Each structure stands twice: as structure tokens, then as C-alpha cells.
Amino acid sequence: MTTSSTDRDVRSSEPLDAVPVRHPGRWVAVAVLAVLAAMFVHTVLTNDNFRWNVVGSYLFSGPVLNGLGNTLVLTVISMVIGIVGGILLAVMRLSPNPILSSVAALYIWVFRGTPLIAQLLFWNFLSALYPRLALGIPFGPEWISFDTNLLINQFAACLLGLGLNEAAYMAEIVRGGIQSVDHGQTEAAGALGMSRAQTLRRIVLPQAMRVIIPPTGNETISMLKTTSLVVVIGYFELLTSVQRIYSVNFQTIPLLIVAAAWYLALTSVLSIGQGFVERRFGRGLQTGPAGPRLFPRLTRTTRNEERTA
């Protein structure tokens, strides 16, 4: 029997009864992870060496909260220095002026190529190179001078080390965001008579923020934890505070759990804030719970439309 073309067209237009693909490996993985999670919870709750009573007694103690406050201050100010410096360096790096571009490239090379701990130590001991810092006419008389040890104390050394180092990384993030914007929009803005500064502020940066925000959020979370490195110059922050406590009472693990709990709480808050900011600048994209989808999931309506087409 010969099948006519009309019968084939009617049969092809009927919806297909799709059978979902089985994934037995997923259930095995879920079972293994569930067993491991149960084992972890059991050992945490039953192991007396964790000493949760000590953790609870020091979680909101005065020294720990003072160290936490210093950590937050360092994080906020260092990120402000890093973001502002990163934007300036990125603009210089993309400048057609070869001198500005070379200076920015040299700065990024130096600060990304040396360890942060070495930079913190350098700023803390800057007085070994320059006992006094002065303002005045180059190669001429000095108007005013300062004792370097008084001008760059531990707090200033922490901000210089963290902020200037972060500026080098933020410069590459901002540069990548600016270059992600179509160059034709810059040319169109120039044709409308807008200056380079106006084009950058009104056209380029608002569109580049969608690319800049996610890595900037990651850098902020990283900065929160990186502040613990200032212990090398003796500045008092969260990790330093718990170290001073357990050096006296020898409750090392409980005090480290206290510091880890505060770091986890703060990074969780920052992650939530990052999500809100990403959704604010990611409007117009097809988004899901985890952000923009590179391969959007097809709905039943979309499948039917594709079959009809």
C-alpha cells in the first residue's frame, strides 16, 4: 500500500509522545552524597573536640567583634580604592596615548606579578627607604615634610597594600568589560558630537557593567578573606583577634570555627547582594535562578512552535 503525501503531512504534524531519558547515575550520585552528608552531620554533632560551647561563648565576644569591624572597614575602603584605581588604569590602558598605555601596563605588571604579602611588608617598612616624605617643588625647596612612620601607620599600610594591588586586577576586569561593548556604538557617539569622556560615561560603561559586575563581586568576596593577610604586619582584624585568643586559652579549633562562621556569614550576604546587582544590570537577558542562561531550556510551547515550523 502506498502512503500519500497528505497522510505523511498529517502524521508529521501530530504531537510526539516523548519519553523522558532515564538517568540512573544521578540517583546513585544523590544516594552517595546523602550518605556523606549524614556522616558529616553526625561527626560534627557527636565529636566533643569541636567544643561548640566555646564557639558560642566567643562568637559575639568583644575582641572578635572588634576584629570583625576592622575587617569590614579594610574590605570596603580597599575595594573603593581598587575600583576607582581600576577604572582609571583601564581607561589609561585603552588610551591611544602610548605613554599612558605603557604606564598602566607597567603598573599592572608590577602589582600583579609580586605577592600581596610582599607589598604589605613593603608599605609597612617604607620608612627604611624614605625616613621622611615631603611636598614641594621637584628638585627644589620642600614646603612640608612628614615622618614616614607616622604618616604610613599599620592601617595606612594595609589600605595601600590591599587597595593598590586590587586596582591592578580591577583594571583588567574593567578593560574586558569596556572591550565587550561593540565599537560601533563608540563611533556612533563620536558622530553625534560626544566627547570620549561622555561616550565612556553614558554609552560604554552602562553596557559594560553587565560584564564587570560578576567578577567585581568575586573580587569583593575575595578581598574580605584576603584582609586576613594583614596579620603579617600585626594589624588587628578578625583572624588576628582569634589568634590572640587561642594563643592564651589554647582553644585553637573552636576559635578558628568562630572566624570561619563570620567569614561564611559575610560572604553569604555579599553573594546575595551580588545577585541583586547582577539582575539589575542584566535586564533584557533570559535569566534563571543561577543568572543568565547560555543555553535556555526549551518549554513545551517552544517545542511545539519548532515542530510546527
N, C-alpha and C positions, 0 to 999 in steps of 0.2 A: 504494500500500500504506500502510495506516495503522499508525503505531507506537504500541504500547500504552504505558501509563504505567509498567508493570512493566519493560519494556525500557529506558525512559528512566532509571529509577531505578538499574538495574544498570549502565548505561553511565556514569552520572554518578558512581557510587561507585568506578569503576576509576581507578587512579593515572594521572596525566597524564605523558606523556613530555616534560618541559620542555626546551627548547633554550636554552642559555646565550646571553646577549646579547653580541655582539661589541663590542669596544672598541678599534678601530684607533688612535684618538687616544692611548691610553695607551702603546702600543708606540712611537709616534713621539716622545712626550714622554720615554720611557725612553732612546731612542736619542740624542736631543739632550742629555739630562743626562749620559749616559755619555761622550759626546764632550767636553763641557765639563769633566767631572771629570778625564778623561785629560789634557786641555790644562793644567788647573791643576796636577796632579801633576807633569807634565813640566816646567813652568816653575819650580816650587818646587825640583825636584831638579837642574835644569841651570843655573839662574841663580846665578852666583857672588856676586852682590851680597847675597844673603841671608846669606852667611858663617856657615854652620852650625857651623864650628869655634869661632867667637867665642861663638855661642849656647851651645854645650856647655860652654865654659870658664867662663861666668858663671852658668849655670843653678843651680848649687849653691854659689856663692861666698858668703863670709861676709856682706858688705853686703846682698846680695839676700835671704838667709835672715833676716837681722835685720829688714829691712823687711817681709818676709812675716809674721814673728811679730807685729810691731806691727799689721799689717792684720788678722790674726785676732783679736787682743785687742780692737781697736776694734770689729770686727764683732760679737763675742759680747756685750760689755758694752753696746754701743749697742742691740742688739736686745733684751736683757733690760730695759733702761730703757724702750724703746719698747713692748714687750709689756705690762709692768706698768702703765706710764702709759696705754696704750691701753685696757686693761680698766677702769681707774678712770675715765677720761674717758667711755667708752661707758656705764658704769653711771650716771654723773652726767648724761649726755646724755639717758638714758631715764628719769631720775628724775621723779616727779610734782612735785618741788620746783622752782618756776620759777627760783629763784636758782642752784641747782646746774646746771640745764639750760642756763641762759644763760651761766654761766661756762665750761662745757665747750664750748659753741658758739663763744664768743669765742676761746677758746684754739685750737680747730681752725681757725677763720677766719684768725687771725694767722699761725700756723705753716705752714699750707698755702698761704697767699697771698703769702708772701715767699720769695725764693730761699734755698736752703740755704747758698750761699756767703756771702750777706749775714749770715745767722745765725751762721756760723762766725766771720766777722770781728767781729761784734758782741760775742760772748762773749770773743774774744781781746783786744779792746780795751775791755773793760768798765771797766777802771781809769780810762779817760778820763772816765767819768761818776761813778764811785764809787771814789776812790783807796783807801778803806778800807771794809771790811764789818764790821758789828758785830752782836752779840747782846745783847739787853737788853729792858727794858720799853718798849713802844711810846710814843714821845714822852716817854720818861723816861731814867733813867740807863742807861749801857751796862755790861754785865758783862765782855765780852771783845770785842776787835776784831782784825782781820787785815788785812794788806797784800793788796790785791786781786791784784796781780801775782804774789804768792807763793801765794795761795790758788787762783787760777784760772790755772794754767800752760797750756802748749800742749796737754798731754794732757787736762786737765780741760775746756778749751775745745772740744776735739774731741768729747768724750763729751757735753757739754751740747748742742752744735750738732746732732750726729747723733741722739742719743737723744731729745731733746725734739721734734725735727722728726718722727722716726719715730712717736712717740706719737700725733701728730695723725692720721697715716694709719692706724695700727693701731686707733685709736678708731672710725673709720668701718667698718673690716673687722669688728671685734668687734660693733659695733652691728648691722650687717647680719646677722651670724650669729645674734645673740640674737633679732632680729625674725623670723628664718626659722622659729623654733620656734612651734608652734601655741599661741596664747594660752590655749586651753582647758586645757592642762597646767598653766599657772601658776595658773589659777583652781582646778583640782582640788587642787594642792598647798596653796593657801591654805585650801581647805575641810578639808584634813586637819590643819590647825593649823601648817603650816610657815611660818617667817618668810620675808621677802623674800630675805635672805641665804642661807638654807638652800635655798630654791627655786632661786636662781641657781646655787649651787654644786653641788647634787645633781641637779637636773632640767634646767635650761636649758642651762648651759654644756657638759655632756657631749654633748648633742644638737647644739648649735651648733658644736662642734669640727669636724664634717664639712664645714661651710661655711667655717669660719675657717681651717683648716689650709692649703688650696691657696694662697690669696693671701698668707698669712703666709710660706710657703715662698718665694714670689716676692719678697716684701719682704726676706727674708734674703739671697737671691742678689743682689738689687739693692743691699742695704747693703754687701755685700762689695766691689762695684765702686764704690759711692758714697764709700767711705773714701778714694779717690784724690783727692777734692776738698779734703782737709785740707792739700794742698800749698800752698794759698793762705795758710795761716798758718805754713808752714815745718815742719810736723811730719813726722818721718821714718817713712814707710811704704813699701810695695812700689814704687809708681810713683816716689816721690821718690828712692828708692835708685837705680833705674836711670837716672833723670835726672841724678843727681850723677855717675854713672859715665860716661855718654856725653857729658857736658859736658867731660870731661877727655880721653877717648880718641876722641871723635867717631864712635863706632860706634853711631849712633842706631838704625837699623833692627834690628840684632841684639839690642840691649838691649831695645827695645820688644817684640820677639818673646819674649824671656825673660819679661817681665812678662805678656804675653798668655798664654803657656803656663801660668804659675802660676794666673792667673785662670781659665782654662778647666778646669784640673785641679780647682781648689777648687769651682767651680760644678757640675762633674760629680758630685763627691762629695755636695754639698748636694742636688742633684736626686735622686740615688739615695736619700738619707735621707728626702727629702720623699715619695718614692713609698712607702716603707715606712710612714711615719706616716699617709699618706692611706689605705692599705689597712687599717691598724689601726683607724682611726675610721670607715671606710667599709664595715664589715661589714654584711651584710644587703642590700647593693645588688648587682645583676648587674654584674660588673666584667669588663673585658677588659685587654689589655696596656697600654692608654692610660688606664685608670681606668674609672669608671662610664660605662655606655652610656646615652645619652639615648634611642636607638632600637636596642634589642637586635637582633642578627642572628638571623633565623629559622633553626632547624635543620630537618633533614628530618623528624624526629619531630613538631616543632611544625607544619610544613606539613600533614602527614597528619592531625593532630588537627583542624586548621582545616577541611580538606576534609570530614572525617567529620562535623564539627558543621554 
